[in-house]
């Protein structure tokens, strides 16, 4: 059995940072597209187009999706846990509470992942250093978003609970998704199967609720944003997701939640000429400290140095 409590390799860290960039970019794409496309239809387009893209790539590589019934049941469950449930809860929750507060609640995903993994797995046990790192990372996310994000804490309790439930669903998906590597399903095929499962679950809801045939034709920049969301953030993103999950484990994978705010900050500095506030630097330092605690090598170095 793979020792997932080990420090991540340089390649795994690089893939995790790349995943944070891909998923950080999804906020930009969603911000553009949601102005013209209802949320449920947008989510359905996201997973359906990603499924089509991944199927084309799999066919071009000469790879086929598995045919076993248990694997397809797994794809449907992953689609439910990793897309249908959390996407719906987050969209509903963000309609009642500020997006910054929602982001802080969403950043609890690694905490739920490490607690659940400690209970249900043999090789991802909770350690004091890992817990300290997770709490530091969560504090860093809150600091980067700013104290204004915490306004309204305690009001709209059901909306806040919805975001927390979405985070728990993401954590459960990470635990459940480990089985695809054990079944011998390649990461790209797993990503394709999951978004196909999500499409099967979400398409009827979008057709019934949004009736998208009544919507006006979206503009070209909205169409480009949808394609970016589906191709870059979803198709590429979930391929990396299952690649990291297969070797680094659930807890390490969910650290991407801490890396998304710094990635978004970096993109803002490089491409939008944005400045970085003192609270963002503090948040970045807390996130860096938390990741170092979880990785463990820095702590072991100081022990040896003493």
C-alpha positions in Angstrom: 0.0 0.0 0.0 1.3 3.5 -0.9 2.6 5.5 2.0 0.5 8.7 1.6 1.7 10.2 4.9 5.1 10.8 3.2 6.1 14.3 2.0 4.9 15.0 -1.5 7.4 14.9 -4.2 8.5 18.0 -6.2 6.4 16.8 -9.1 3.3 16.4 -7.0 3.7 19.9 -5.5 4.1 21.3 -9.1 1.0 19.5 -10.2 -0.9 20.8 -7.2 0.2 24.4 -7.9 -0.8 24.0 -11.6 -4.2 22.6 -10.5 -4.7 25.7 -8.2 -4.0 27.9 -11.2 -6.5 26.1 -13.4 -9.2 26.2 -10.7 -8.4 29.7 -9.7 -9.0 30.7 -13.3 -12.5 29.2 -13.1 -13.6 32.2 -11.0 -12.8 34.5 -13.8 -14.6 32.3 -16.4 -17.7 32.0 -14.2 -17.7 35.7 -13.5 -17.9 36.4 -17.2 -20.4 33.6 -18.2 -22.9 33.9 -15.3 -23.9 37.4 -16.5 -25.7 35.8 -19.4 -26.2 32.1 -18.5 -28.1 30.9 -15.4 -25.9 29.1 -12.9 -27.4 25.6 -13.3 -27.2 25.7 -17.1 -23.6 27.0 -16.8 -22.6 24.1 -14.5 -24.3 21.7 -16.9 -22.5 23.2 -19.9 -19.2 23.1 -17.9 -19.3 19.3 -17.2 -21.0 18.3 -20.5 -18.4 20.2 -22.7 -15.6 18.9 -20.5 -16.9 15.3 -21.1 -17.0 15.8 -24.8 -13.4 17.2 -24.8 -12.1 14.4 -22.7 -13.8 11.8 -24.9 -12.1 13.3 -28.0 -8.7 13.2 -26.3 -9.2 9.7 -25.0 -10.1 8.5 -28.5 -7.2 10.4 -30.1 -4.9 8.6 -27.6 -6.4 5.2 -28.4 -7.8 4.9 -24.8 -11.3 3.7 -24.0 -13.5 4.2 -21.0 -14.0 1.1 -18.8 -17.2 -0.9 -19.2 -17.5 -2.5 -15.8 -20.8 -1.7 -14.0 -19.0 -1.0 -10.7 -16.8 1.6 -12.4 -19.8 3.4 -13.9 -21.6 3.3 -10.6 -18.4 4.9 -9.2 -18.5 7.6 -11.9 -22.0 8.5 -11.0 -21.2 8.7 -7.3 -18.2 10.9 -8.0 -20.3 13.1 -10.2 -22.7 13.5 -7.4 -20.2 14.1 -4.6 -17.7 16.2 -6.6 -19.9 18.2 -8.9 -23.7 18.0 -8.6 -24.0 18.4 -4.8 -21.3 20.9 -4.0 -21.9 23.1 -7.2 -25.6 23.3 -6.3 -25.0 24.1 -2.6 -22.3 26.7 -3.4 -24.5 28.5 -6.0 -27.4 28.6 -3.6 -25.3 29.6 -0.6 -23.6 32.4 -2.5 -26.9 33.9 -3.3 -27.5 34.5 0.4 -24.0 35.3 1.8 -20.9 37.2 0.6 -18.6 35.4 -1.7 -15.6 36.0 0.6 -17.4 34.3 3.5 -18.3 31.5 1.2 -14.7 31.1 0.2 -13.6 30.8 3.8 -16.1 28.1 4.5 -15.1 26.3 1.3 -11.5 26.4 2.5 -12.5 24.1 5.4 -12.4 21.2 2.8 -8.9 20.0 3.8 -10.0 20.0 7.5 -12.9 17.7 6.7 -10.7 15.6 4.4 -8.0 15.0 7.1 -10.6 14.2 9.8 -12.5 11.8 7.5 -9.3 10.2 6.2 -8.2 9.6 9.8 -11.4 7.6 10.5 -11.8 5.6 7.3 -8.3 5.0 5.9 -5.2 3.2 7.2 -2.5 5.4 5.6 -3.7 9.0 6.0 -3.8 9.3 9.8 -4.0 12.7 11.6 -0.8 14.1 13.0 -0.4 17.2 15.2 1.8 18.8 12.6 -0.7 18.2 9.8 -3.6 19.6 12.0 -1.5 22.7 12.8 -0.7 23.1 9.1 -4.4 22.9 8.1 -5.5 25.4 10.8 -2.7 27.8 9.7 -3.7 27.4 6.0 -7.3 28.2 6.9 -6.3 31.3 8.8 -4.2 32.3 5.8 -7.1 32.0 3.4 -9.2 34.2 5.8 -6.4 36.8 6.0 -6.0 36.9 2.3 -9.7 37.4 1.7 -9.7 40.1 4.4 -11.7 40.7 7.7 -14.6 42.1 5.7 -15.3 38.5 4.5 -16.2 37.5 8.0 -19.0 40.0 8.3 -22.3 38.3 8.5 -20.8 35.3 10.3 -23.7 33.8 12.3 -26.4 35.2 10.1 -28.0 33.3 7.2 -27.0 30.1 9.0 -28.6 27.8 6.4 -26.6 29.4 3.6 -23.4 29.0 5.6 -24.3 25.4 6.4 -24.8 24.8 2.7 -21.2 25.9 1.9 -19.9 23.7 4.7 -21.8 20.7 3.4 -20.3 21.4 0.0 -16.8 21.3 1.5 -17.7 18.0 3.2 -19.0 16.7 -0.1 -15.7 17.6 -1.8 -13.8 15.8 1.0 -15.9 12.7 0.7 -15.3 12.7 -3.1 -11.6 12.8 -2.5 -11.8 9.7 -0.3 -14.2 7.9 -2.6 -12.1 8.7 -5.7 -9.1 6.7 -4.4 -10.7 3.5 -5.6 -10.3 4.3 -9.3 -6.5 4.0 -9.2 -7.0 0.6 -7.4 -9.3 -0.5 -10.2 -6.6 0.4 -12.8 -8.6 3.3 -14.4 -6.2 6.0 -15.8 -6.6 9.6 -14.4 -7.9 11.0 -17.8 -10.5 8.2 -18.1 -11.6 8.8 -14.5 -11.9 12.5 -15.2 -14.0 11.8 -18.3 -16.2 9.3 -16.5 -16.8 11.6 -13.6 -18.0 14.6 -15.8 -20.1 12.2 -17.9 -21.7 11.1 -14.6 -22.2 14.7 -13.6 -23.8 15.5 -17.0 -26.3 12.6 -16.6 -27.3 14.0 -13.2 -27.4 17.7 -14.0 -28.8 17.9 -17.6 -32.4 16.9 -16.7 -32.4 19.5 -13.8 -31.1 22.3 -16.1 -33.7 21.5 -18.8 -36.6 21.5 -16.3 -35.6 24.5 -14.2 -33.8 26.8 -16.6 -35.5 25.8 -19.9 -32.3 27.0 -21.7 -34.0 27.0 -25.2 -35.8 30.2 -24.1 -32.5 32.0 -23.3 -31.0 34.5 -25.8 -27.9 33.5 -27.7 -24.9 34.4 -25.5 -22.2 36.8 -26.8 -18.8 35.6 -28.1 -16.9 36.5 -25.0 -19.4 34.5 -22.9 -19.0 31.5 -25.3 -15.2 31.8 -24.9 -15.5 31.9 -21.1 -17.7 28.7 -21.2 -15.1 26.9 -23.4 -12.3 28.0 -21.1 -14.2 26.9 -18.0 -15.0 23.5 -19.6 -11.6 22.8 -21.3 -9.1 24.4 -19.0 -10.6 24.5 -15.6 -12.6 21.3 -15.8 -11.2 18.8 -18.4 -7.5 19.6 -17.6 -8.2 20.3 -14.0 -9.9 17.0 -13.2 -7.2 15.1 -15.1 -4.7 16.6 -12.8 -7.0 16.0 -9.8 -7.1 12.3 -10.3 -3.4 12.1 -11.1 -2.5 13.7 -7.8 -5.2 11.7 -5.9 -3.7 8.4 -7.1 -0.3 9.1 -5.6 -0.5 11.8 -3.0 -3.8 11.0 -1.3 -7.0 12.8 -0.2 -5.5 15.2 2.4 -2.7 16.4 0.2 -5.0 16.8 -2.8 -7.4 19.1 -0.8 -4.5 21.5 -0.1 -5.3 22.9 -3.5 -8.0 24.9 -1.6 -5.3 26.8 0.2 -3.3 27.4 -3.0 -6.2 28.9 -5.0 -6.2 32.4 -3.3 -2.4 32.8 -3.7 -2.7 31.7 -7.4 -5.5 34.2 -8.0 -3.4 36.9 -6.3 -0.4 36.0 -8.5 -2.6 36.2 -11.7 -3.9 39.6 -10.6 -0.4 40.9 -10.0 1.0 39.6 -13.3 -1.9 40.3 -15.7 -4.1 42.9 -14.0 -1.4 45.1 -12.4 -3.0 44.6 -9.0 -1.2 45.5 -5.8 -0.8 43.2 -2.8 -2.1 44.4 0.6 -0.4 43.7 4.0 -3.2 41.2 4.9 -2.6 39.3 1.7 1.1 39.0 2.5 0.2 37.8 6.0 -2.2 35.3 4.5 0.4 34.1 2.1 2.9 33.6 5.0 0.3 31.6 7.0 -0.5 29.4 4.0 3.2 28.8 3.4 3.8 27.9 7.0 0.8 25.6 7.0 2.0 23.8 3.8 5.4 23.4 5.3 3.9 21.8 8.5 1.9 19.4 6.4 4.8 18.5 4.1 6.9 17.8 7.2 10.4 18.1 5.8 11.1 21.6 7.3 10.1 20.4 10.8 12.3 17.3 10.5 15.2 19.6 9.3 15.0 21.7 12.5 14.8 18.6 14.6 18.0 17.3 13.1 19.7 20.7 13.3 19.0 20.8 17.0 
